[in-house]
Amino acid sequence: MTLIKYEKAVAISAFEAIFVPGLLQTAEYARAVISCDVDVPPAEVGEWVTARLARQILFSRERPARFTFYVHEFVLRLRVGGAAVMSDQLHHLLRMSVRSHVTSQVVPASLGAYAAMTGAFRLMEFAESKPVIYLESETSSLFLENGRRSSPTGASRRPWRMPRWVRKNRGS
């Protein structure tokens, strides 16, 4: 994901089922996540962490985008980096969620199966162009840029197929 795409977005919605979204990660949480990637040499972990944290400048822009983060309950329960790292990360999520341009919602495990469970994705909306959906996997990334705002979930080709309760309460 290039920072250029992020910089031009007026709204960014993200869904994560396993990890805290990169834009919301603390340095130690990011280090723990990146260190698990066997394709990242240990000597380069610090550079990857620095690059990930550099994207957080988006929150400090004069007119920041509207951010909506959806994380599965599992994200909050999965201990990454140990108890102290998780405690700091969870407190950071709380601090970020009080910002006027940041909304965070938890998808409860009790919901069961839902359309977006196939993986993480971001929906970026722009003032002067069509929305873009960004999908990222371990080996590749994909931008969906057609005019129909295709769903990345495969469950539908209609806009952003999150669970009904999320669509109903979006932005609350």
matplotlib code that plots the C-alpha trace (Angstrom):
import matplotlib.pyplot as plt

x = [0.0, 1.5, 1.4, 0.3, -3.0, -3.6, -2.7, -5.3, -8.1, -10.9, -12.2, -10.5, -12.3, -10.3, -11.2, -8.7, -9.5, -6.1, -3.9, -4.4, -4.5, -1.0, -2.1, -3.1, -0.1, 2.4, 6.1, 6.5, 3.3, 4.5, 7.9, 6.3, 4.1, 6.9, 9.3, 7.0, 7.3, 10.0, 10.6, 11.8, 15.4, 15.9, 18.3, 15.5, 12.7, 13.6, 13.3, 9.9, 8.7, 9.8, 8.1, 4.8, 4.8, 5.6, 2.1, 0.6, 1.4, -2.0, -3.7, -1.8, -2.7, -4.3, -7.5, -7.2, -9.3, -12.2, -11.0, -13.2, -11.6, -13.4, -11.5, -12.6, -12.8, -10.0, -7.6, -8.1, -7.7, -4.6, -1.6, 1.1, 4.5, 3.5, 1.3, 3.0, 3.0, -0.7, -1.6, 0.2, -1.4, -5.0, -4.5, -3.3, -6.4, -8.5, -6.5, -6.9, -10.6, -11.4, -10.2, -13.0, -12.0, -11.4, -14.1, -13.3, -15.7, -15.3, -16.9, -18.0, -17.1, -20.7, -21.7, -20.4, -19.6, -19.8, -19.0, -15.7, -14.1, -12.1, -9.4, -8.2, -9.1, -9.3, -11.8, -10.4, -12.7, -11.6, -13.0, -12.4, -12.2, -13.9, -13.3, -10.5, -10.5, -7.1, -6.5, -3.3, -2.1, 1.2, 2.5, 0.7, -1.6, -4.5, -6.3, -9.9, -10.7, -13.9, -16.8, -19.2, -17.3, -16.9, -16.9, -13.6, -15.3, -16.6, -20.0, -21.4, -20.5, -22.4, -20.8, -18.9, -20.7, -20.1, -22.5, -25.9, -25.3, -22.1, -23.9, -26.7, -24.4, -21.7, -20.2, -22.0]
y = [0.0, 3.3, 6.3, 8.3, 6.5, 7.0, 10.7, 11.5, 9.6, 11.6, 8.5, 5.2, 2.1, -0.9, -4.4, -6.7, -10.2, -11.1, -8.1, -4.5, -2.4, -1.1, 2.5, 1.9, -0.2, 0.8, 0.4, -2.7, -4.4, -3.7, -5.1, -8.3, -8.7, -8.0, -10.3, -13.2, -12.8, -15.3, -13.3, -10.3, -10.7, -9.8, -7.0, -5.3, -5.5, -2.0, -0.5, -2.2, -0.9, 2.7, 2.5, 1.2, 3.9, 6.7, 6.1, 7.3, 10.9, 10.7, 11.2, 14.5, 16.2, 19.6, 18.0, 14.3, 11.7, 10.1, 6.7, 3.8, 0.7, -2.7, -5.3, -8.8, -9.5, -12.1, -9.2, -7.9, -11.4, -12.6, -11.9, -10.4, -9.6, -10.5, -9.0, -5.6, -5.1, -5.9, -3.7, -0.8, -1.6, -1.8, 1.5, 3.1, 1.9, 3.6, 6.8, 6.8, 6.1, 9.4, 11.4, 13.1, 11.6, 8.0, 5.5, 2.0, -0.9, -4.5, -7.4, -9.7, -13.4, -14.2, -12.9, -16.1, -16.2, -13.0, -11.7, -10.0, -13.0, -13.9, -11.4, -7.9, -5.0, -1.3, 0.9, 4.3, 7.0, 10.1, 13.5, 13.4, 9.8, 6.5, 4.4, 1.9, -1.4, -2.6, -6.3, -7.6, -11.1, -12.6, -12.8, -10.1, -7.0, -6.0, -2.8, -3.0, 0.2, -0.4, 1.9, -0.6, -0.5, -4.3, -6.1, -7.7, -10.5, -12.5, -12.7, -9.9, -7.4, -4.7, -2.0, -3.0, -6.1, -5.9, -7.5, -5.9, -4.6, -2.8, -1.2, -0.1, 1.4, 2.7, 6.0, 5.8]
z = [0.0, -1.0, 1.3, -1.8, -2.0, 1.7, 1.5, -1.1, 0.6, 2.3, 4.1, 4.9, 6.3, 7.3, 8.4, 10.2, 11.5, 13.0, 13.8, 14.9, 11.7, 10.9, 11.2, 14.8, 15.9, 18.5, 17.8, 20.0, 18.6, 15.1, 15.9, 17.3, 14.2, 11.7, 13.6, 13.0, 9.2, 8.1, 4.9, 6.9, 7.9, 11.6, 10.7, 8.7, 11.3, 12.6, 9.1, 8.5, 11.9, 11.1, 7.7, 9.2, 11.9, 9.4, 7.9, 11.1, 10.1, 8.3, 11.7, 12.1, 8.8, 9.0, 7.5, 8.2, 6.5, 8.3, 9.6, 10.4, 11.8, 12.2, 14.1, 15.0, 18.7, 18.2, 17.4, 21.0, 22.5, 20.5, 22.6, 20.4, 21.9, 25.5, 28.1, 28.4, 24.6, 24.4, 27.3, 25.7, 22.4, 23.8, 25.6, 22.4, 20.6, 23.3, 22.9, 19.2, 19.3, 21.1, 18.1, 16.2, 12.9, 14.1, 14.7, 15.9, 16.1, 17.3, 15.3, 18.1, 18.0, 18.8, 15.4, 13.9, 10.1, 8.2, 4.7, 5.4, 7.2, 4.1, 5.1, 5.7, 3.4, 3.1, 1.4, 0.4, -0.8, -2.6, -3.3, -7.1, -8.0, -7.5, -4.3, -4.2, -2.3, -1.2, -0.5, 1.0, 1.4, 2.5, -1.1, -3.0, -2.9, -5.1, -5.8, -7.0, -8.8, -10.8, -10.6, -8.9, -5.6, -5.7, -2.4, -1.6, 0.3, -2.7, -1.0, -3.1, -5.8, -4.0, -1.8, 1.3, 2.6, 6.3, 8.7, 9.0, 12.5, 11.3, 8.2, 10.5, 13.1, 10.8, 12.0, 15.4]

ax = plt.figure().add_subplot(projection="3d")
ax.plot(x, y, z, "-o")
ax.set_aspect("equal")
plt.show()
